Amino acid sequence: MNRRFSLWFAPLAFCVALSAQTILVKPYVQSGHQPISGAADSKVITWLTDTQPGRFEVDFGATTNFGRLTQPIVTALNFGKEGSYLKYTAYIGRLPLDGQFHYRVRLENEVLRAGTVVTRKSATNAVEFVVVGDTGDGKADERKIAFQIGRAAPEFAVIVGDIVYPRGTVKEYLKNFWGPYNNTIEASPETGAPVMGTVPFYGVLGNHDVGASNLATVPDGLGAFYFFHPPRNGPPPLRSHLRVRGTDLQLAEFKRAAADASPHLGFYSFDNGSVHGLCLDANRYVDFTEPALLEWIRADLTRSRALWKLVFFHHPGFQATLAHYREQQTRVLAPLFEECGVDIAFAGHVHNYQRSQPLKFKPAQAKPDRAGEVNGVFTIDSRFDGATNTVPQGVIYVVTGGGGAGLYKPSVEELDPRFQPSAENWTPFTAKYIADRHSFSVVKADPQKLVLRQLDEDGFEVDRITITKPAPITPSLKPATTKALPAVQGLPSGARSTN
């Protein structure tokens, strides 16, 4: 067990039972709604109980003597026959960057949880985090992944969709998610780890997360909107977005109770260290040709001065598994990602691990066809290997959907006879493909390099690459003595075109 795991998880303390009510979700940390730049950080501490109210208080500060006190806001969640709860939310602000704070949640003299949380890093400092998708199905592999994420001791995590199966309801969160990632006391491969007690998780919407958007038939649907607290810096109201249905009363209650996350959970961005992260809703109801959305994405990415620009969404446009192959709607964003300097695009949806070679893609159409496919021209950088050649010519697309749900195989590159795409829709671009085990991504980024590692459910490293930026060109102080050769038109060195 590494040093940071010991440091961060040793302070956790639990009380087995509190006299006033049943604690259904123990206190966990969220990112807060801070702007993506600035000299201070903020966090949210939140938890869930039954309907018996309690007078909780949250102590926090730079040391275990705390020194600051806040009282949570209470939000009633009433889903009729599907259950009723009280959600407690404590907002903590004015936290210095590059530091840590201690917190303690107590009911009178009984401590529910205490922990130590690292604050956001400034742009000159390294940051390490994890990315995982397709997590909460309640099976043993999910608990193993949660345990290994705890051992990795990240500073934050991103779940790239399908957080809970099968419909993303509040009940399914209580059954399949909070145990492995938050409520367990002792970390183990059999139970998971209480990682969310100290590590903020950013949520991204997958198809299962929005599968129960009609509250008239599933009153506790859209559970992610009650549990995640994303930054509030998304686009203006969009024409294409998640449409929540239900009775007038249900819609009013959803708007009230999910105010911290609706509509913000669909589109937002954040900064931490030298990383700028952009989170996108990639479900089929989103129109990626809508001008307001494209303008927001472009402005968000170009405004950022972060060295590393990463994008997170659920549906991969470039992947090599027969399952979900035709759901290629995010391919239309490839030219925009290239224009704005995106380094890696992470996705889930496909339950395995895939890493593409760096690629550029020129779509032949503005929108997917009726089957969901997007044809175009591929340019592949086959020289990049992430070891000796570490400067990619194009965007690297990563599928990290091995968070616990049943694995998908085979690869279309294994000559599956059912797979016969056209040359305009497919070219071999896969650098790494792992479908025989569950896994998650670990990223460490600093101002010199970014290292991506993939760890499996037993903690073994199954992939690693290093990415660096091109060295800046230093002008010569001496006048040129030879005539410059004419510029060569065409592909970057080592790249190949498949058109």
DOROPA-258633 format. One line per field, with one value per residue (C-alpha): residue in one letter; z, y, x; residue number from 1. Coordinates in nm, 2 decimals, decimal comma. Layout:
// residues N
r = c(A/...)
up = c(Z/...)
north = c(Y/...)
east = c(X/...)
k = c(NUM/...)
This chain:
// residues 499
r = c(M/N/R/R/F/S/L/W/F/A/P/L/A/F/C/V/A/L/S/A/Q/T/I/L/V/K/P/Y/V/Q/S/G/H/Q/P/I/S/G/A/A/D/S/K/V/I/T/W/L/T/D/T/Q/P/G/R/F/E/V/D/F/G/A/T/T/N/F/G/R/L/T/Q/P/I/V/T/A/L/N/F/G/K/E/G/S/Y/L/K/Y/T/A/Y/I/G/R/L/P/L/D/G/Q/F/H/Y/R/V/R/L/E/N/E/V/L/R/A/G/T/V/V/T/R/K/S/A/T/N/A/V/E/F/V/V/V/G/D/T/G/D/G/K/A/D/E/R/K/I/A/F/Q/I/G/R/A/A/P/E/F/A/V/I/V/G/D/I/V/Y/P/R/G/T/V/K/E/Y/L/K/N/F/W/G/P/Y/N/N/T/I/E/A/S/P/E/T/G/A/P/V/M/G/T/V/P/F/Y/G/V/L/G/N/H/D/V/G/A/S/N/L/A/T/V/P/D/G/L/G/A/F/Y/F/F/H/P/P/R/N/G/P/P/P/L/R/S/H/L/R/V/R/G/T/D/L/Q/L/A/E/F/K/R/A/A/A/D/A/S/P/H/L/G/F/Y/S/F/D/N/G/S/V/H/G/L/C/L/D/A/N/R/Y/V/D/F/T/E/P/A/L/L/E/W/I/R/A/D/L/T/R/S/R/A/L/W/K/L/V/F/F/H/H/P/G/F/Q/A/T/L/A/H/Y/R/E/Q/Q/T/R/V/L/A/P/L/F/E/E/C/G/V/D/I/A/F/A/G/H/V/H/N/Y/Q/R/S/Q/P/L/K/F/K/P/A/Q/A/K/P/D/R/A/G/E/V/N/G/V/F/T/I/D/S/R/F/D/G/A/T/N/T/V/P/Q/G/V/I/Y/V/V/T/G/G/G/G/A/G/L/Y/K/P/S/V/E/E/L/D/P/R/F/Q/P/S/A/E/N/W/T/P/F/T/A/K/Y/I/A/D/R/H/S/F/S/V/V/K/A/D/P/Q/K/L/V/L/R/Q/L/D/E/D/G/F/E/V/D/R/I/T/I/T/K/P/A/P/I/T/P/S/L/K/P/A/T/T/K/A/L/P/A/V/Q/G/L/P/S/G/A/R/S/T/N)
up = c(0,00/-0,10/0,12/-0,01/0,04/0,40/0,45/0,31/0,45/0,79/0,92/0,82/1,13/1,16/1,42/1,38/1,45/1,53/1,77/1,57/1,22/0,98/0,77/0,42/0,25/0,47/0,41/0,09/-0,09/-0,41/-0,62/-0,53/-0,78/-0,78/-1,10/-1,30/-1,22/-0,91/-0,59/-0,38/-0,39/-0,26/-0,18/-0,09/0,19/0,15/0,29/0,30/0,58/0,63/0,70/1,07/1,09/1,29/1,39/1,22/1,21/1,00/1,15/0,91/0,90/0,81/1,11/1,31/1,56/1,27/1,37/1,12/1,15/0,91/0,93/0,63/0,42/0,43/0,12/0,13/-0,14/-0,18/-0,44/-0,32/-0,31/-0,42/-0,09/0,09/0,23/0,37/0,19/0,39/0,20/0,36/0,14/0,22/0,06/0,08/0,07/-0,04/-0,35/-0,32/0,03/0,23/0,49/0,76/0,82/1,07/1,04/1,38/1,53/1,87/2,02/1,78/1,48/1,16/0,95/0,95/0,67/0,51/0,16/-0,09/-0,25/-0,62/-0,75/-0,92/-1,28/-1,19/-0,98/-1,07/-1,02/-1,03/-1,09/-1,22/-1,50/-1,50/-1,66/-1,64/-1,27/-1,04/-1,13/-0,78/-0,88/-0,73/-1,00/-0,92/-0,56/-0,68/-0,90/-0,61/-0,39/-0,64/-0,70/-0,33/-0,34/-0,62/-0,39/-0,66/-0,60/-0,79/-1,02/-1,33/-1,39/-1,77/-1,75/-1,67/-1,30/-1,19/-1,36/-1,50/-1,49/-1,27/-0,99/-0,63/-0,52/-0,75/-0,61/-0,26/-0,36/-0,61/-0,57/-0,23/-0,06/-0,27/-0,31/0,02/0,29/0,36/0,66/0,59/0,24/0,08/-0,26/-0,13/-0,01/-0,20/-0,03/0,13/-0,14/-0,18/0,18/0,07/-0,31/-0,52/-0,81/-1,12/-1,29/-1,66/-1,80/-1,98/-2,13/-1,82/-1,61/-1,81/-1,89/-1,64/-1,73/-1,71/-1,34/-1,38/-1,43/-1,23/-0,96/-0,83/-1,18/-1,27/-0,94/-1,05/-1,03/-0,66/-0,57/-0,78/-0,75/-1,07/-1,15/-1,28/-1,59/-1,88/-2,20/-2,23/-2,25/-2,55/-2,80/-2,77/-2,41/-2,16/-2,14/-1,80/-1,81/-1,53/-1,36/-1,29/-0,93/-1,00/-1,24/-0,98/-0,71/-0,94/-1,02/-0,65/-0,52/-0,81/-0,83/-0,77/-1,07/-1,31/-1,59/-1,49/-1,49/-1,86/-1,96/-1,74/-1,71/-1,44/-1,38/-1,15/-1,18/-1,54/-1,65/-1,80/-1,81/-2,02/-1,95/-2,21/-2,23/-2,54/-2,54/-2,87/-2,79/-2,80/-3,14/-3,18/-3,47/-3,25/-3,28/-2,91/-2,80/-3,05/-2,96/-2,59/-2,64/-2,86/-2,61/-2,31/-2,47/-2,63/-2,32/-2,11/-2,06/-1,91/-2,07/-2,09/-2,24/-2,17/-2,27/-2,09/-2,23/-2,24/-2,60/-2,79/-3,15/-3,22/-3,08/-3,20/-3,04/-3,22/-2,93/-2,97/-3,28/-3,48/-3,20/-3,35/-3,28/-3,10/-3,42/-3,55/-3,27/-3,38/-3,59/-3,31/-3,06/-3,30/-3,36/-2,98/-2,89/-2,70/-2,60/-2,49/-2,51/-2,25/-2,29/-2,15/-2,28/-2,42/-2,14/-2,19/-2,24/-2,57/-2,66/-3,01/-3,20/-3,22/-3,50/-3,69/-3,86/-4,12/-4,12/-4,45/-4,30/-4,04/-3,85/-3,80/-4,05/-3,95/-3,82/-3,61/-3,82/-3,93/-4,23/-4,31/-4,37/-4,11/-4,06/-3,82/-3,64/-3,64/-3,51/-3,17/-2,92/-2,59/-2,49/-2,75/-2,95/-2,70/-2,91/-3,07/-3,40/-3,33/-3,05/-2,85/-2,79/-2,48/-2,38/-2,01/-1,96/-1,75/-1,42/-1,32/-1,57/-1,78/-2,03/-2,41/-2,68/-2,94/-3,11/-3,47/-3,55/-3,47/-3,81/-3,66/-3,97/-3,87/-3,91/-4,26/-4,25/-4,54/-4,57/-4,51/-4,17/-4,04/-4,04/-3,80/-3,54/-3,21/-3,02/-2,71/-2,66/-2,33/-2,29/-2,06/-1,74/-1,57/-1,54/-1,49/-1,60/-1,39/-1,52/-1,37/-1,53/-1,47/-1,67/-1,84/-1,93/-1,89/-1,80/-1,87/-1,70/-1,70/-1,39/-1,38/-1,10/-0,92/-0,94/-1,22/-1,49/-1,83/-2,03/-2,00/-2,23/-2,18/-2,37/-2,41/-2,60/-2,89/-2,77/-2,85/-3,14/-3,03/-3,30/-3,41/-3,31/-3,62/-3,97/-4,19/-4,43/-4,65/-4,84/-4,67/-4,84/-4,96/-4,71/-4,77/-4,80/-4,66/-4,35/-4,04/-4,02/-3,96/-4,02/-4,28/-4,45/-4,52/-4,76)
north = c(0,00/0,33/0,63/0,85/0,57/0,54/0,92/0,98/0,69/0,66/0,96/0,81/0,74/0,60/0,56/0,23/0,38/0,72/0,73/0,97/0,82/0,57/0,68/0,55/0,73/0,83/1,18/1,20/1,48/1,66/1,92/2,22/2,49/2,69/2,87/2,68/2,94/3,15/3,15/2,95/2,61/2,49/2,15/2,00/1,74/1,56/1,26/1,09/0,97/0,84/1,10/1,13/1,48/1,54/1,84/1,78/2,01/2,00/2,11/2,18/2,35/2,33/2,10/1,84/2,12/2,24/2,60/2,65/2,53/2,51/2,36/2,16/2,25/1,99/1,88/1,65/1,38/1,24/0,97/0,83/0,45/0,45/0,60/0,93/1,06/1,36/1,49/1,70/1,93/2,14/2,40/2,47/2,76/2,98/2,68/2,74/2,57/2,32/2,22/2,00/2,04/1,82/1,77/1,60/1,54/1,50/1,47/1,63/1,44/1,14/1,15/1,01/1,05/1,24/1,27/1,46/1,61/1,75/2,08/2,16/2,21/2,52/2,49/2,44/2,13/1,77/1,61/1,24/1,11/0,82/0,77/0,48/0,40/0,16/0,09/0,03/-0,31/-0,45/-0,74/-0,85/-0,69/-0,35/-0,39/-0,50/-0,19/0,03/-0,12/-0,07/0,29/0,35/0,20/0,43/0,73/0,97/1,34/1,32/1,08/1,10/0,84/0,85/0,74/0,44/0,51/0,28/0,00/-0,07/0,26/0,50/0,52/0,63/0,28/0,14/0,38/0,26/-0,10/-0,10/0,20/0,35/0,03/-0,03/0,33/0,50/0,32/0,03/0,08/-0,15/-0,14/-0,48/-0,65/-0,81/-0,49/-0,20/0,12/0,43/0,63/0,90/1,00/1,19/1,20/1,41/1,22/1,40/1,24/1,21/1,11/0,78/0,61/0,41/0,73/0,89/0,58/0,65/1,02/0,98/1,04/0,95/0,59/0,58/0,85/0,81/0,81/1,03/0,95/1,11/1,45/1,41/1,28/1,47/1,84/1,96/2,30/2,54/2,67/2,50/2,64/2,86/2,67/2,43/2,32/1,96/1,84/1,59/1,62/1,52/1,41/1,37/1,54/1,91/1,84/1,59/1,83/2,11/1,87/1,76/2,12/2,20/1,89/1,86/2,23/2,18/1,94/2,02/2,10/2,14/1,77/1,75/2,00/2,15/2,19/2,21/2,28/2,09/2,13/2,14/1,96/2,11/1,87/1,91/1,69/1,63/1,46/1,24/1,08/1,05/1,34/1,59/1,76/1,82/2,05/2,30/2,63/2,73/2,40/2,41/2,77/2,69/2,39/2,59/2,88/2,66/2,47/2,77/2,99/2,74/2,79/2,45/2,24/1,93/1,94/1,62/1,55/1,31/1,16/0,83/0,72/0,66/0,76/0,55/0,20/-0,15/-0,37/-0,49/-0,39/-0,02/0,01/0,22/0,48/0,72/1,05/1,19/1,15/1,48/1,66/1,53/1,84/2,07/1,86/1,88/2,25/2,32/2,10/1,82/1,55/1,26/1,19/0,94/0,74/0,44/0,26/-0,03/-0,26/-0,30/-0,10/0,04/0,30/0,43/0,55/0,93/1,01/1,29/1,25/1,46/1,37/1,34/1,44/1,69/1,44/1,06/0,87/0,68/0,39/0,63/0,60/0,89/0,83/1,03/1,03/0,90/1,01/0,78/0,86/0,52/0,64/0,74/0,46/0,65/0,54/0,66/0,88/1,07/1,36/1,25/1,39/1,38/1,30/0,97/0,81/0,60/0,36/0,28/0,11/-0,18/-0,05/-0,36/-0,44/-0,75/-0,73/-0,69/-0,88/-0,97/-0,70/-0,62/-0,65/-1,02/-1,05/-1,10/-1,22/-0,99/-0,68/-0,55/-0,17/0,04/0,20/0,54/0,42/0,21/0,18/-0,02/0,24/0,05/0,05/-0,15/-0,36/-0,54/-0,72/-1,01/-0,82/-0,51/-0,21/0,17/0,45/0,64/0,97/1,17/1,51/1,78/2,07/1,84/1,52/1,32/0,95/0,73/0,39/0,12/-0,09/-0,41/-0,53/-0,69/-0,38/-0,49/-0,24/-0,36/-0,05/0,27/0,56/0,89/1,21/1,52/1,84/1,94/2,14/2,51/2,64/2,87/3,13/3,13/3,43/3,40/3,49/3,20/3,12/2,87/2,90/2,73/2,43/2,46/2,34/1,98/1,97/1,68/1,46/1,50/1,28/0,92/0,97/0,77/0,84/0,58/0,77)
east = c(0,00/0,15/0,22/-0,06/-0,32/-0,22/-0,22/-0,56/-0,75/-0,61/-0,80/-1,14/-1,35/-1,70/-1,96/-2,15/-2,49/-2,64/-2,94/-3,16/-3,17/-3,04/-2,75/-2,80/-2,50/-2,21/-2,06/-1,86/-1,67/-1,77/-1,58/-1,79/-1,90/-1,58/-1,47/-1,21/-0,95/-0,88/-0,68/-0,92/-1,09/-1,43/-1,58/-1,91/-1,97/-2,30/-2,48/-2,82/-3,04/-3,39/-3,67/-3,58/-3,41/-3,09/-2,89/-2,56/-2,26/-1,94/-1,61/-1,32/-0,99/-0,62/-0,55/-0,74/-0,82/-1,05/-1,14/-1,43/-1,78/-2,07/-2,42/-2,56/-2,86/-3,13/-3,32/-3,61/-3,63/-3,98/-4,03/-4,36/-4,37/-4,00/-3,89/-3,83/-3,50/-3,32/-3,01/-2,76/-2,52/-2,24/-2,07/-1,70/-1,52/-1,21/-0,98/-0,62/-0,49/-0,21/-0,30/-0,54/-0,82/-0,96/-1,33/-1,55/-1,93/-2,10/-2,44/-2,40/-2,11/-2,12/-1,88/-2,03/-1,71/-1,38/-1,13/-0,85/-0,91/-0,65/-0,75/-0,71/-0,35/-0,22/-0,10/0,26/0,20/0,16/-0,19/-0,28/-0,64/-0,83/-1,09/-1,33/-1,66/-1,95/-1,92/-2,22/-2,37/-2,33/-2,10/-1,77/-1,56/-1,70/-1,58/-1,23/-1,20/-1,32/-1,05/-0,78/-0,89/-0,85/-0,50/-0,41/-0,49/-0,61/-0,66/-0,99/-1,18/-1,40/-1,67/-1,73/-2,10/-2,32/-2,25/-2,53/-2,71/-2,96/-3,17/-2,97/-3,24/-3,18/-3,26/-2,99/-2,74/-2,82/-2,79/-2,51/-2,28/-2,25/-2,14/-1,83/-1,72/-1,82/-2,00/-1,76/-1,54/-1,25/-1,10/-1,07/-1,12/-1,43/-1,60/-1,44/-1,30/-1,44/-1,26/-1,54/-1,49/-1,18/-1,17/-1,41/-1,57/-1,69/-1,99/-2,06/-2,40/-2,42/-2,73/-2,81/-2,79/-3,07/-3,26/-3,54/-3,61/-3,98/-4,05/-4,42/-4,32/-3,99/-4,02/-3,66/-3,50/-3,21/-3,03/-2,71/-2,86/-2,92/-2,58/-2,33/-2,24/-2,05/-1,92/-2,18/-2,00/-2,19/-2,33/-2,64/-2,98/-2,96/-3,21/-3,09/-3,07/-3,20/-3,58/-3,72/-4,08/-4,34/-4,63/-4,61/-4,54/-4,27/-4,09/-4,11/-3,97/-3,69/-3,60/-3,59/-3,41/-3,16/-3,08/-2,70/-2,68/-2,96/-2,88/-2,51/-2,43/-2,46/-2,18/-1,91/-1,54/-1,27/-0,91/-0,67/-0,30/-0,19/-0,51/-0,82/-1,11/-1,42/-1,72/-1,99/-2,32/-2,29/-2,63/-2,82/-3,05/-2,76/-2,71/-2,34/-2,41/-2,60/-2,41/-2,45/-2,30/-2,01/-1,93/-1,93/-1,69/-1,46/-1,46/-1,40/-1,11/-0,94/-0,98/-0,80/-0,42/-0,37/-0,10/-0,31/-0,66/-0,87/-1,23/-1,46/-1,79/-1,97/-2,01/-1,68/-1,67/-1,36/-1,35/-1,30/-1,57/-1,87/-2,10/-2,21/-1,99/-2,24/-2,29/-2,04/-2,20/-1,90/-1,69/-1,83/-1,64/-1,30/-1,20/-1,30/-1,09/-0,79/-0,83/-0,85/-0,55/-0,72/-0,47/-0,69/-1,06/-1,18/-1,51/-1,69/-2,00/-1,79/-1,70/-1,33/-1,01/-0,90/-0,63/-0,61/-0,31/-0,31/-0,55/-0,71/-1,05/-1,22/-1,60/-1,77/-2,10/-2,23/-2,44/-2,45/-2,66/-2,97/-2,76/-2,55/-2,23/-2,01/-1,78/-1,47/-1,10/-0,86/-0,50/-0,31/0,02/0,18/0,52/0,39/0,46/0,45/0,80/1,06/0,83/0,61/0,48/0,15/0,02/-0,35/-0,59/-0,56/-0,90/-0,93/-1,22/-1,20/-1,53/-1,41/-1,53/-1,73/-2,01/-1,98/-1,69/-1,74/-1,55/-1,44/-1,25/-1,35/-0,99/-1,01/-1,19/-1,54/-1,74/-2,03/-1,81/-1,78/-1,75/-1,65/-1,31/-1,47/-1,59/-1,31/-0,93/-0,71/-0,62/-0,61/-0,28/-0,40/-0,70/-0,78/-1,11/-1,03/-1,03/-1,17/-0,96/-0,93/-0,71/-0,46/-0,33/-0,04/0,02/0,28/0,42/0,67/0,47/0,16/0,17/-0,13/-0,14/-0,41/-0,44/-0,65/-0,87/-0,58/-0,36/-0,13/-0,03/-0,15/-0,07/0,15/0,23/0,40/0,30/0,51/0,47/0,70/1,00/0,97/1,17/1,45/1,54/1,90/2,11/2,32/2,19/2,12/2,41/2,22/1,90/1,61/1,46/1,10/0,84/0,71/0,34/0,14/0,13/0,35/0,65/0,56/0,19/-0,01/-0,34/-0,59/-0,81)
k = c(1/2/3/4/5/6/7/8/9/10/11/12/13/14/15/16/17/18/19/20/21/22/23/24/25/26/27/28/29/30/31/32/33/34/35/36/37/38/39/40/41/42/43/44/45/46/47/48/49/50/51/52/53/54/55/56/57/58/59/60/61/62/63/64/65/66/67/68/69/70/71/72/73/74/75/76/77/78/79/80/81/82/83/84/85/86/87/88/89/90/91/92/93/94/95/96/97/98/99/100/101/102/103/104/105/106/107/108/109/110/111/112/113/114/115/116/117/118/119/120/121/122/123/124/125/126/127/128/129/130/131/132/133/134/135/136/137/138/139/140/141/142/143/144/145/146/147/148/149/150/151/152/153/154/155/156/157/158/159/160/161/162/163/164/165/166/167/168/169/170/171/172/173/174/175/176/177/178/179/180/181/182/183/184/185/186/187/188/189/190/191/192/193/194/195/196/197/198/199/200/201/202/203/204/205/206/207/208/209/210/211/212/213/214/215/216/217/218/219/220/221/222/223/224/225/226/227/228/229/230/231/232/233/234/235/236/237/238/239/240/241/242/243/244/245/246/247/248/249/250/251/252/253/254/255/256/257/258/259/260/261/262/263/264/265/266/267/268/269/270/271/272/273/274/275/276/277/278/279/280/281/282/283/284/285/286/287/288/289/290/291/292/293/294/295/296/297/298/299/300/301/302/303/304/305/306/307/308/309/310/311/312/313/314/315/316/317/318/319/320/321/322/323/324/325/326/327/328/329/330/331/332/333/334/335/336/337/338/339/340/341/342/343/344/345/346/347/348/349/350/351/352/353/354/355/356/357/358/359/360/361/362/363/364/365/366/367/368/369/370/371/372/373/374/375/376/377/378/379/380/381/382/383/384/385/386/387/388/389/390/391/392/393/394/395/396/397/398/399/400/401/402/403/404/405/406/407/408/409/410/411/412/413/414/415/416/417/418/419/420/421/422/423/424/425/426/427/428/429/430/431/432/433/434/435/436/437/438/439/440/441/442/443/444/445/446/447/448/449/450/451/452/453/454/455/456/457/458/459/460/461/462/463/464/465/466/467/468/469/470/471/472/473/474/475/476/477/478/479/480/481/482/483/484/485/486/487/488/489/490/491/492/493/494/495/496/497/498/499)
